[in-house]
């Protein structure tokens, strides 16, 4: 048991470092919208489309990357993802056409993220952590990704001011390359005691998941999370400048989102071990509707923008440990990276819509108002979708009486 705990702690540390780097760099992409668009004379839709494509490719690749991690080990998936992510950043630094930007920032970084982000990394954490600590462990790893966002945003802005946007991307590429050696910390993530017994084929696992109404509802609800976080992450800095606030305000607000998301994701992971995760998801989406509505309809000031960053940060990625934890509870951990990747695909479909639609609507109307209103409506829809989900293991995973089935 002591050896198992040490192995779990080592994997959790490696997972936290990888997520901090991967998501910290990724959350700073919105800072490159203005300088790249200005230098090449692009409208905002060009950059927004490349980031939207990144999220779409990330989502489409995620189930396959997750299946690779489940069958052949997380380390391989993370190494491949880290290499592609770093190469994508280098090529993004050299991009000077919409096509080259979409290839680098969209295709390569999108595939790279699928191997270095939540579905694969939390799959390793979920298999390594004891059942009663699983939700908490996922919350800790997710919080590390949030801390990366908080730490990297000011750093990225400083690099852009010091080196220019192109050299800043090269520096970030070197940082992301550190993921490759860190992947060695994730070796030995599988826990035989929890994956023993009758083994499912890939097709059986997929049929079981898609035949479960809770899985479908969870995936549809996660679409909303993706729509909101990418729209806000990519377009909020420009939106605040459009409203007359200083340029640094956008970076500060996103940094506040990252800082308070550390608290939010950790708290969500802890609460998920005590209460129904689908009901917690319902509450989170309802609170998002209130926070976004208050920000959009109330008079905008520097302090109201900061308050929005704090409130939204508490709700930002809190959905991740709860969503992945629900998947683990329903279907177990044997195929967690793949099934979590499928749910995450819907998140990324939402991310594509949020990122691209923000640029498309702005270029045609000169305003983001319509997208803010859509975000509020989608929050209410997600709350309704998560409410009826029953957090009970499928019959195949029934446990002996007296054993907790809730992770």
N, C-alpha and C positions, 0 to 999 in steps of 0.2 A: 504493500500500500504506500509506503514511503517513496519507493522508486516510482510508482505510478504518479504520485502527487508531484514529484520533482519533474518528471517528464511533462506533465500537464502544464506546470508553471513555466517551463522552458519554452514550450510551444506557444503559450499565451504571450510571453514576452516577444518572441519572434513575430507572431501575428500582429501584435500591437505596433512594433516598429515598421513593419511593411505597410500596414494600413496608414500609419502616420505620414510616411513618405508618399505613397501612391495617391491618397486622397488629398493630402496637403498641397501637392503640386497641381492636381486636377482642379481643385476649387479656385485656383488663382487664374484660370484661363480667361475669365471675364475681364481681367485687367489688361489683356492684350487687345481687346476689341477696338478701343479708340485709337491707340498708336498705329496698329496695322492698317485699320480702315483709312486713317488719315494719310499715311504714307503712300498707299497704293490707290487712293481715290475710290475705295469701295463703299457701297452703302452698307448699312449694318446687317443686311440680310446675308451677305457673303460670309462674314465671319460666323454669324449665328447659324447658318446652314452647316458649316463645317463642324461646329460643336454639336449641333443637333445630330449630324451624321455619326459623329464619334459616339454619342450615346446610343444611337440605333445599332451600330455595329457592335458596340459593347454588349448590348442586350442580346443580339442575335447570336453572338459567339459564346455567351455565358453558359447556356445549357451544355454545349459541346466541351467547353473548357472544364465545366463542373464534372461531366462524365469522365473526362480524362483524369481529373484529380481523384475521383472515386475509384477508378479502376487501376491506375498506375502510380498514384501517389501525388500528393499536393506539391512536393518539391519540384517535380518536372514542370507542372503547369505554371508555377510561380517563376521559375527560371526563364521559360519561354516568354511569358508575359512581360517580365522585367526587361529582357533584351528588346522586344518589339516596342515597348513604351519608350525606352531611352533613344532608340533609333528614330522613332516618330518625332520626338522633341528636337533632335538634331535637324531632321528634314524640315520640320515646321519653322526652324530658325532661318532656313534658306528659301522658304516658300515666297514666291512673288506673283503667283497667279491664283485665281480661285481653285483651279484644278489641283495644283500642288499643295495648297492649303487643305483641301478635302482629303487628299491622299495621306498626308502626314498627320494632321490634327484629327482627321476623321477616321480613316481606315486603320492605320498602324497603331495609333494611340488607343483607339477603341478596342482593338483586339488585345493590346497590351493590358489595358485595364481589366479585361475579363479574367486575366490570370493573376491579378495582383490586388483584387478588391474583395468586397464582402462575401460573395457566394462561395468562392474557393477558400478564402481565409477563415471565414466563420465555420465552414464545413470541417476544417482541421480542428478548430477550437471545440466545436460541438462533439466531435468524436473523442477528443482527448479529455474533456472535462467530465467529472462525475455527474450523473443525471441531476442530482439535487442542486448542483452548482452551475449547470449549463447556461441557463438564462443570464445569470450574473456574469459568467465568463464572457459571453457574447457581448454583454453590455460594456464590460471593461475594454474589450478589443475595439468595439465601435467608438467608445469614448476616446481611445487613442487616435483613431482616424480624425475625430473632431478636433483634438488638440493639434494635430498636424495642420488642419485648416487654420486654426488660430495663429500658430507659429509661422506658417509659410506665407500667409497673405502679406503681412508687413515686409517680410523678407523678399518676396517676389516684387513688390512695389519698389523696394529699395534697389534691387538689381536692375529693374527697368530704368530707374532714374540715374543709376550709376553707369551701367554698361550699354543701355539701349535695349529695345525689346528683343532684337536678334541674339545678342550675346547673353542676355538673361535666359533665353530658352536653352542655349548651349550649357550654361551653368546648371540649369535644372535637369538637363539630360544626364550630366555627371552624377548628380544627386540620386536620380532614379536608378542609375546603374548599381548603386549599393544594394538594391533589392536582390540582385543575383546571389551574392554571398550570404545574405540574410536568410535566403530560402532554406539553407541547410538546417536552420533551427526548427523547421517544421517536420523533419523526418520522424517517422514513428507515430503519426497522428492517430492511426486506427486503434480501436480498443476491442480486441477479439471477443471479450465477454459480452459486448453489446451487439456484435455483428454475427454471432454464432447462430446456429440453427438453420432452418430452411432459407436458402439464398434465392432471391428473386433474380430473374433475368432483367435486362434493361427494358424490354418490352412490357414485362409484367409490372414493373415499377411505374412505368408511364401510364399504363392502362388504369392501374389502381388510383394514381393521383388524379388523372383527368376525369375519372368516374366519381370523384369525391366532390360534393358541392362546396365544401369548405375551402378546398384548394382553389377552385375556380373563383370564388368570391374574394379570397385573399389576393389572388393575382390581379383581379380587376381593381381592387382597392389600392394596390400598390402602384397602379398606373398614375393615380392622382398625386402620390408622393413625388414621383419622378417629374411630373409636369411642373409642380410648384417649385421644387428645389433648383431645377435647372433654369427655369425662367427667372427666378430671383437671383441665382448665382451669376448668370450671364448678363442680365439686363439691369439689375438694380443700380450698379455704379453709374451707368449712363442715365438712368431715370432720375437719380438724385441730382445730377448735374443739370439735366433739362429743367428741373424744378428750382434751379437757382442756388443749390447747395454747393460748397466747395468740392473739388475733385477727390480730396482725401476722405471725404465723408463716406463714400462708397466702400473704400477699403476698410475703414473703421467699423462700419456696420457689419460687413462680412466677417471681420475678425471677431466682433462680438458674437455673431452667430456661431462661429467655431468655438469660442471660449465657453459659452453657455451650453453649447451642445455636448461638451464634456460632461456637464452635470446632468443634462437631459437624458443622454444615452445610458449613463451609468444608473440613473434612477429608474429608467424604464426597464433595464435588465433586472434590477433588484425587485421591482414591483411585479415583473413577469414571473418571478419565482413564487409569488405569494397570491396573485389574483389572476383572473381570466385574461389572457393576452388579447383575444379578440375584443373584449369589452374595453380594455385599455386603449386599443387602437381606435375604437369608436370615439372615445373621449378625446384622444389626441387630434383626430380630424375635426371634431366639433370646435376644439380650441383654436385650431388653425383658421377655421372660418371666421371666428371672432377676431383674432389678431390681424389677419389680412384685411378684413372689413374695416376695423378701426383705423389701420394705417392708411387705407385708400380714401376713406370718406372724411376723416378728420383733417384739419389744416396741417400741412406738412412743415415741420421745423427741424432743425438739427437734432433737438432733443427727442422729438417724436420718432425720428429715424433711428436714433440710438435705442430707444425703448422697443422699437420694432425688432431690431437686431437681437436684443436680449430675449424678448418673448419668443421670437421665431427660433432662436437658437435652442431654447429648451424643448422645442417640438421638432427640430430639424431632422435628425437621423434617429430619433427615439423609436421610429417605426421599424428600424432594421432589426434589432435584437428581438423585438416582439414578433415580427413577421417570420424570421428564420426560426425562432423558438417554437412558433406554432407549427411550422412545417415539420420540425423534429419531433414534436409531440404526436402529431398525426401519423407520421410514416416512419419514425425512427431515424437513425443517423447513417445507415448503410449507403444510401443514395442522396444524402443531404446536400452535397455540393451541386449535384445535377438538378434536383427538385427545387432547391433554393435558386438555382440559376434560371429555371423556367419562370418562377415567380418574378425574379429580377428582370427577365425579358420584358414583362409588362411594365415594370417600373421604367425601363429604358425607352419603351414605346412612348410613354408619357413624357420622358425627358426630351425625346426628339420633338414631340409636338410643342412642348413648352419653350424649348430653345429656339426652334425655327419660327413658330407662330409669333413670338415676341418680335423678332426682326421683321417678319412679313407684315404684321399689323402696323408696326411703327413706320416702315417705309411707305406705306400707303395712306396712313391717317395722320402721321406725325405725333402719335400718342400711344401709350400703353394701356389706356383706360379699359378697353374691351378685354384684354388678357387678365387684368386684375379681377374684373368681374367674373370671368370664367373660372378663375382660381377659387373664388369664394363658393361658387356653385358646385364645383368638383369636390370641395371639402365636405359639403353636406352629403353628396352622393357616396363618397368613400365611407363616411360614418354609417350610412344606412347599409352598405354592403357588408361591413365587418360585424355588425350587430348579431345576425343570426348564426354565425359560425360557432359550432360546438367543439370545444377543445378536448376531444376524446380520441385516443389512439384507435386506428382502424382495427377491426376484429383480429387480423393477423398478428397484431402486436399486443393482444390482451395480456395482462400481467396477473400474477397470483394475487389473491386477496390479501389486503394489508400492505401492498406495495404501492407506492405513489406512482401514478402514471403521468403526472404533470411535471414537465421539465422546466 
